[in-house]
Amino acid sequence: MKNTIINILILILMFNIIMIIFPEGKTQKFCRISIKIFIMIYILDNIFLNGSIDVSILDNMPSNSSYYEREVSIQNVDQKFIDSLNKDNYQGEEVIESISLSFTESMDINAEVTLNKLLSIDEVNELKKDIADIFQISSDNIDIK
């Protein structure tokens, strides 16, 4: 409880300092409202939830600077390739709608195949095997949707 009171006093001190720094007007009103809301949330959190709001969720988010991925849609590049797969494997019936290849920073290739109809497990495994052979990747890197 002592810790909560000290933190509230520090927040009120910060509130007063901000009111001195910013001149009268819209900026001061916005700061006053946002800090009052923040103080209320903090007090309610300490009273009812015993200070248990966890903000470590923000630490687990991936950063965009280290994440690199490019995606190529085979449907946009060469529709004849998808048509030939449908013709060879499904007698011309349009089962495969599109294929997207994703390249990561370490040049790993992941394939995502979108289907127009549901296939059995054996047919899905056979399709994964065929696409893995064509693109020379592991069948574990292929997602069927």
N, C-alpha and C positions, 0 to 999 in steps of 0.2 A: 504494500500500500504506500509505503514511503517513496518507493521508486516511482510509482504512478503520480504522486503529488509533485515530485521534483520534475518529472517530464512535462506535466501540465504547466507548471510555472515557467519552464524553459520555452514551451510553445507560446505562452502568453507574452513572454519577453520578446521572442522573435516576431510575434504579431505587432507589438508596439514599435519595434525597430523598423519593420516594413512600412508602417504607417508614417513614420518620420521620413523615410527615404523617398517614398512616392508622393507626388503632389496631389492636391485635391482633384477629383475628376473621376473618369471612368476606370482608370487603372487602379486607383486606390479602392474604389468600390468593389471591383472584381477581386482584388487581393483580399479585402476584408471578408467578403462572402466565402471565398475558397478556403481561407484559413479558418474561419469559424466552422465551416463544414468539416474540415480536417480535424479540428479540436473535438468536435462532437463525436465523430467516428472513433477517435482515439479514446475518449472517455467512455463511450458505450462499449467499446471493445474490452476495455479493462474492467468495467463493472460487470457486464453480462457474460463475456466469453473468457474472462481472466487473461486477456492479452494473448489469445491463441490464434489470431489471424496470421496465417503463414504467407509471407511474401517471397518465399524461395522458389515459387513457380516461375518467376521471371528469370531465375538463374538457369533453369533447365531448357529455355528456349534456344533453338539453334540460331547462330548468328548468320546473317546473309553474306558477310564478307568471306567466310571460309567455305561456303557452300556454292559449288559450281556445278551446274547441270545444263546440258543442252538436249533438246528433244527434236527428233526428225520424224515426221509422219510419212510413212511409205505411201499412204493413199494420195497425198498431195504430190509426191515425187513421181510415182509410177503405179498407176491404177492397174496396168496390165499384169504386174507382178501378183497382185492380190487376186485378180481374175484367173490367172494361171494356177494359183494354189487352189482356188475353189474348183476349177475344172479338173485338176488332177486328183484331188482328194475327195470331192463331194459331187462329182458328175455335173459340174456347172452350176449347182445350187449356190446361192450367195449366203454362205455360212460365215465366212470371215468378212467383217465389215471394214476394219482398219487395223494397221499395225503401227505402233509408235516405238521408236528406239530412243532411249535416253542414255547419254554419255555423261559420266560423272567426271570429277576432277582427276581421279586416278585412271581415267579411260576405261572404266568398267562399263559394260554395255548391258542394259536391262531392256527387255522387250515387253510391250503391253499389247495384247491381242484382244480386240473387241469383236464379239461374235453377235450374229443376228438371231441365233437359235441355240438352245441348250444342247450340249453334247454329253454323252456318257463319259465316265471316268476313263475308260480305255481309249475313247476317241480323243479326249483332252490330252492324255499322255502321249498318244501318237502324234498329235498336232505339235505338242511341245518338242518332241524328238525331231520332227521334221524342221521346225523353225530353228532349233538349236543347231542342226546340221547345216542349214542354209547360212546362218549368220555366224557360225563357229563360236557359239557361246554355250554356257552350261544351261541345262534345262531348268535349273533352280532360279535362274535370272529371268524367267519368262512368266508373266502374269496373264491369266486368261480371264476376261470379263465377259 
